[in-house]
Amino acid sequence: MKTLGLAVLAVVLLAPSTLRAQAPGEAAPALQDVDAVLSAIVHIRMTAADSARSNANLGREREGTGIVIDGDGHIVTIGYVVVEAASIDITTHRNRTVPARLIGYDHATGIGLLRASAALDEVKPLAMGSADALAVREPVLLLPHGGRAAASMGYVMSKRRFTASWEYLLDSALFVSPPTMQWAGAALVNREGRLVGVGSLLLRAVSTEHPVPGNMFVPVDALKPILGDLIARGTRSGAARPWLGLGTEEIQGHLFVTNVSAQGPAEKAGIKAGDIVVGVGAEPVRTHEQLYKSMWSRGTAGAEIPLKVLQGTEIRDIRVLSIDRNQHFTTGIAR
């Protein structure tokens, strides 16, 4: 499906469907609208700073997709593509390359926001829709950079909470299959030609009922409440969550420590790979969700987090002094 002819793909996606009936009198979008949608998709190339701590896992040279969302040159992408940037270039569908700056980053959602340094007159910004309105099994377009050849069609397989090993939790995420292999920052577009998600991950299984490979997308609904903050101040308003630099995996009802961020709070407190986190204070934890919610309930960044950790055969009480994640990973935000 990855290389379906765009005209065929657009007809399948945008035509009336038994999966969701059109409202009376609602006209199907014209095929030329698909070209307008594609014009909003840009290619991002980023070089991170030499000292960037994220280089160890993500590499210094990174690339992905960005989505132009307004006439001011604001571009949405997934944050790991652009965090700790030394330089960023974006290339439009007409092969024009201009520099861009990272102006906003939100760790809670994983969203990054760029601003192009020059007017993007050849681009029609992509309007935002709502992931809340998507139905399971509804067809969607997956649009990474690369134009018609890279576009593909998928289906919403699941809408559910998502947690990950790097102190990350989304109350609602979109899981789509078949996947695109260029998922980082790819646009997920509904049948009205509106942006509903930003590509984040490739997963082996995106539905418990149908364990097929697919992509996880961050719903655009998570961006809307913080977009003004990202534009104005670079981060969401309010105090940051406590961050420990603690990587864990759920294995048979236990939280095994798989890695700790070098020079991060967890490492400084003496936690090591191979340990097992069994509680926060007196509260037992067995899942990422339990761990994160218990950590975050202890206050804002700077709060001391009391962990119970199995090290060898001994359960130890380890108090970890949390920080704002952006104190550890220099975001590279330019105002």
C-alpha positions as CSV (number, residue, x, y, z in Angstrom):
1,M,0.0,0.0,0.0
2,K,3.0,2.3,0.6
3,T,3.2,3.2,-3.1
4,L,-0.4,3.3,-4.1
5,G,-1.1,5.8,-6.9
6,L,-2.2,9.0,-5.2
7,A,-5.4,9.3,-7.3
8,V,-6.5,5.8,-6.4
9,L,-5.6,6.3,-2.7
10,A,-7.5,9.6,-2.5
11,V,-10.6,8.1,-4.1
12,V,-10.6,5.3,-1.6
13,L,-10.0,7.6,1.3
14,L,-12.1,10.6,0.5
15,A,-15.1,9.0,-1.2
16,P,-18.2,8.2,0.8
17,S,-17.7,5.0,2.8
18,T,-19.7,2.5,4.8
19,L,-17.2,3.1,7.6
20,R,-18.6,6.5,8.2
21,A,-21.4,8.0,6.2
22,Q,-21.1,11.6,5.0
23,A,-23.6,14.1,6.2
24,P,-26.5,14.9,3.8
25,G,-25.3,17.4,1.3
26,E,-21.6,17.1,2.2
27,A,-19.4,17.0,-0.8
28,A,-16.5,14.7,-1.1
29,P,-13.2,16.6,-1.3
30,A,-11.9,17.1,-4.7
31,L,-8.7,15.3,-5.8
32,Q,-6.8,18.6,-6.1
33,D,-7.2,19.0,-2.4
34,V,-4.8,16.1,-1.9
35,D,-2.0,18.1,-3.7
36,A,-2.7,21.0,-1.4
37,V,-2.4,18.7,1.6
38,L,0.9,17.3,0.3
39,S,2.3,20.8,-0.1
40,A,2.2,21.2,3.7
41,I,4.5,18.3,4.2
42,V,8.2,19.2,4.5
43,H,11.4,17.2,5.0
44,I,13.5,18.1,8.1
45,R,17.2,17.6,8.3
46,M,18.8,18.4,11.7
47,T,22.3,18.4,13.1
48,A,22.5,18.2,16.9
49,A,25.0,20.1,19.0
50,D,28.3,18.2,19.7
51,S,27.5,18.1,23.4
52,A,23.8,16.9,23.0
53,R,23.1,14.1,25.4
54,S,20.5,12.7,23.0
55,N,23.2,11.9,20.4
56,A,24.0,8.7,22.3
57,N,20.6,7.2,21.4
58,L,19.4,9.3,18.4
59,G,22.6,10.2,16.6
60,R,23.9,13.6,15.7
61,E,22.4,13.7,12.2
62,R,18.6,13.2,12.1
63,E,15.8,13.6,9.7
64,G,12.1,13.3,9.6
65,T,8.9,15.0,8.5
66,G,7.3,18.3,9.4
67,I,3.8,19.7,8.9
68,V,3.2,23.4,8.2
69,I,0.2,24.5,10.2
70,D,-0.1,28.2,9.6
71,G,0.9,31.1,7.4
72,D,3.6,32.2,9.9
73,G,5.8,29.3,9.0
74,H,5.2,27.2,12.1
75,I,6.0,23.5,11.6
76,V,4.9,20.7,13.8
77,T,7.0,17.5,14.1
78,I,7.9,14.9,16.7
79,G,10.3,16.3,19.2
80,Y,13.1,13.7,19.1
81,V,13.9,14.7,15.5
82,V,14.8,18.2,16.5
83,V,15.6,18.4,20.2
84,E,19.1,19.7,21.1
85,A,19.5,21.0,17.5
86,A,22.5,23.0,16.4
87,S,21.0,23.6,12.9
88,I,17.8,22.6,11.1
89,D,16.9,22.8,7.4
90,I,13.5,22.1,5.9
91,T,12.8,21.3,2.3
92,T,9.4,21.9,0.7
93,H,7.6,19.9,-1.9
94,R,9.2,22.1,-4.5
95,N,12.7,21.3,-3.3
96,R,13.3,24.7,-1.8
97,T,15.5,24.4,1.3
98,V,15.4,27.1,4.1
99,P,16.7,27.1,7.6
100,A,14.3,26.7,10.5
101,R,14.6,27.1,14.3
102,L,13.2,25.0,17.1
103,I,10.9,27.4,19.0
104,G,9.0,25.0,21.2
105,Y,9.2,21.5,22.7
106,D,6.9,19.7,25.0
107,H,8.2,16.6,26.8
108,A,4.7,15.5,28.0
109,T,3.4,15.0,24.5
110,G,6.7,14.6,22.6
111,I,5.7,17.5,20.2
112,G,8.3,19.8,18.7
113,L,7.5,23.2,17.0
114,L,9.7,24.8,14.4
115,R,9.5,28.2,12.6
116,A,10.9,28.6,9.1
117,S,13.3,31.5,8.6
118,A,11.7,32.5,5.3
119,A,8.2,32.7,3.9
120,L,6.8,29.5,2.6
121,D,4.6,30.9,-0.2
122,E,4.5,27.6,-2.1
123,V,2.9,25.9,0.9
124,K,-0.8,25.7,1.9
125,P,-0.9,25.2,5.6
126,L,-2.6,22.0,6.8
127,A,-5.6,22.7,9.1
128,M,-6.0,20.7,12.2
129,G,-8.9,18.4,12.8
130,S,-9.8,16.2,15.8
131,A,-8.6,12.7,16.6
132,D,-11.5,12.4,19.0
133,A,-13.9,12.3,16.0
134,L,-12.0,9.4,14.4
135,A,-13.7,6.0,14.6
136,V,-11.8,2.7,14.9
137,R,-11.4,1.1,11.4
138,E,-11.7,4.5,9.8
139,P,-9.4,5.1,6.8
140,V,-6.7,7.7,7.1
141,L,-3.7,9.0,5.1
142,L,-0.2,8.6,6.3
143,L,2.0,11.3,4.8
144,P,5.7,11.4,5.4
145,H,7.9,13.6,3.3
146,G,8.4,12.4,-0.2
147,G,5.2,13.5,-1.9
148,R,3.0,11.1,-3.8
149,A,5.4,8.1,-3.8
150,A,5.6,8.2,0.0
151,A,1.9,8.6,0.7
152,S,0.0,5.5,1.9
153,M,-3.4,4.6,3.3
154,G,-4.1,3.0,6.7
155,Y,-6.8,2.3,9.2
156,V,-7.2,3.4,12.8
157,M,-6.8,0.1,14.7
158,S,-7.0,1.4,18.2
159,K,-7.4,4.5,20.3
160,R,-6.0,4.0,23.8
161,R,-3.6,5.1,26.5
162,F,0.1,4.7,25.7
163,T,3.0,4.4,28.1
164,A,6.7,4.0,27.3
165,S,9.9,3.2,29.1
166,W,11.3,6.8,29.1
167,E,8.8,8.4,31.6
168,Y,6.2,9.0,29.0
169,L,2.4,8.6,29.1
170,L,-0.3,9.7,26.7
171,D,-3.9,9.5,28.0
172,S,-4.9,8.8,24.4
173,A,-2.9,7.8,21.4
174,L,-3.7,6.7,17.8
175,F,-2.6,3.3,16.5
176,V,-2.7,2.9,12.7
177,S,-1.9,0.0,10.4
178,P,-0.4,-0.7,7.9
179,P,2.6,1.4,9.0
180,T,4.7,3.8,7.1
181,M,8.4,3.2,7.4
182,Q,9.1,7.0,7.6
183,W,7.1,7.5,10.8
184,A,9.0,10.3,12.5
185,G,6.8,13.4,12.3
186,A,4.6,12.0,9.5
187,A,1.2,13.6,9.2
188,L,-1.9,11.5,9.9
189,V,-4.8,13.1,7.8
190,N,-8.5,12.3,8.0
191,R,-10.9,12.1,5.1
192,E,-11.6,15.9,5.3
193,G,-8.0,16.6,4.6
194,R,-7.2,17.7,8.1
195,L,-4.3,16.9,10.4
196,V,-5.3,14.5,13.2
197,G,-2.0,13.1,14.4
198,V,1.8,13.4,14.3
199,G,3.9,10.3,13.8
200,S,6.0,9.0,16.7
201,L,6.8,5.3,16.7
202,L,6.8,2.0,14.8
203,L,5.3,-0.8,16.9
204,R,5.1,-4.6,16.4
205,A,1.5,-4.7,17.5
206,V,-1.1,-1.9,17.5
207,S,-4.2,-3.7,18.6
208,T,-4.8,-6.5,21.2
209,E,-7.5,-7.9,19.0
210,H,-5.5,-7.7,15.8
211,P,-1.8,-7.9,16.7
212,V,-0.5,-6.4,13.5
213,P,2.5,-3.9,13.1
214,G,1.7,-0.2,12.8
215,N,2.5,3.3,13.9
216,M,1.7,5.3,17.0
217,F,0.6,8.8,16.4
218,V,0.3,11.6,18.9
219,P,-3.2,13.1,18.5
220,V,-3.3,16.7,17.4
221,D,-5.8,17.3,20.2
222,A,-2.9,17.1,22.6
223,L,-1.2,19.9,20.8
224,K,-4.1,22.4,20.6
225,P,-4.2,23.4,24.3
226,I,-0.4,24.1,24.4
227,L,0.3,25.5,20.9
228,G,0.0,29.1,22.1
229,D,2.4,28.4,24.9
230,L,4.9,26.8,22.6
231,I,4.8,29.8,20.2
232,A,5.0,32.4,23.0
233,R,7.4,30.8,25.5
234,G,8.8,27.6,24.1
235,T,7.2,25.3,26.6
236,R,3.8,24.7,28.1
237,S,2.8,27.0,31.0
238,G,2.9,25.7,34.5
239,A,5.4,23.8,36.5
240,A,7.3,20.9,34.9
241,R,6.8,17.3,36.0
242,P,9.5,15.6,38.1
243,W,11.9,13.6,35.9
244,L,14.3,11.0,37.1
245,G,16.1,9.8,33.9
246,L,14.8,6.3,34.6
247,G,14.2,3.7,31.9
248,T,12.2,0.7,32.8
249,E,10.4,-2.2,31.0
250,E,7.3,-4.1,32.2
251,I,8.3,-7.8,32.4
252,Q,6.0,-10.4,34.0
253,G,4.5,-7.8,36.4
254,H,7.8,-6.2,37.4
255,L,9.5,-2.9,36.4
256,F,13.0,-3.8,35.4
257,V,15.5,-0.9,35.1
258,T,16.9,-1.2,31.6
259,N,18.9,2.0,31.6
260,V,19.5,5.2,33.5
261,S,20.4,8.5,31.9
262,A,24.1,9.3,32.4
263,Q,24.5,11.9,35.1
264,G,20.7,12.0,35.6
265,P,18.9,12.0,38.9
266,A,18.4,8.2,39.0
267,E,22.0,7.4,38.3
268,K,23.2,10.0,40.9
269,A,21.0,8.3,43.5
270,G,22.6,4.9,42.8
271,I,20.0,3.2,40.6
272,K,21.5,0.8,38.0
273,A,20.4,-1.3,35.1
274,G,19.2,-4.6,36.4
275,D,17.5,-3.2,39.5
276,I,13.7,-3.6,39.9
277,V,11.5,-0.7,41.0
278,V,8.8,-2.1,43.3
279,G,7.3,0.9,44.8
280,V,7.0,4.7,45.3
281,G,6.9,5.3,49.0
282,A,4.5,2.8,50.5
283,E,2.7,2.4,47.1
284,P,3.6,-0.7,45.1
285,V,4.1,-0.2,41.4
286,R,4.1,-2.9,38.7
287,T,3.3,-0.9,35.5
288,H,4.6,2.3,33.8
289,E,1.3,4.0,34.4
290,Q,1.4,3.2,38.2
291,L,5.0,4.4,38.4
292,Y,4.6,7.6,36.5
293,K,1.3,8.7,38.1
294,S,2.7,8.0,41.6
295,M,5.9,9.9,40.8
296,W,4.1,12.9,39.3
297,S,1.6,13.0,42.3
298,R,4.6,13.8,44.5
299,G,4.9,17.4,43.2
300,T,6.7,19.3,40.5
301,A,10.2,19.1,39.2
302,G,12.6,19.3,42.1
303,A,10.5,17.1,44.4
304,E,12.2,14.2,46.1
305,I,10.8,10.9,44.9
306,P,11.0,8.0,47.4
307,L,11.6,4.8,45.4
308,K,11.7,1.2,46.7
309,V,14.2,-0.6,44.6
310,L,15.2,-4.3,44.6
311,Q,19.0,-4.4,44.2
312,G,20.3,-8.0,44.2
313,T,18.4,-9.6,47.1
314,E,17.8,-6.4,49.1
315,I,15.0,-3.9,48.8
316,R,16.4,-0.4,49.3
317,D,14.7,2.9,50.0
318,I,16.3,5.3,47.5
319,R,15.3,9.0,47.5
320,V,15.8,10.5,44.1
321,L,15.9,14.3,43.7
322,S,13.9,15.0,40.5
323,I,14.6,17.7,38.0
324,D,12.9,19.3,35.0
325,R,13.9,17.1,32.0
326,N,14.9,20.3,30.1
327,Q,17.6,20.9,32.7
328,H,19.2,17.6,31.5
329,F,18.6,17.7,27.8
330,T,19.3,21.2,26.5
331,T,16.3,21.7,24.2
332,G,18.0,24.0,21.7
333,I,15.0,26.3,21.7
334,A,15.7,29.6,20.0
335,R,13.5,32.6,20.7
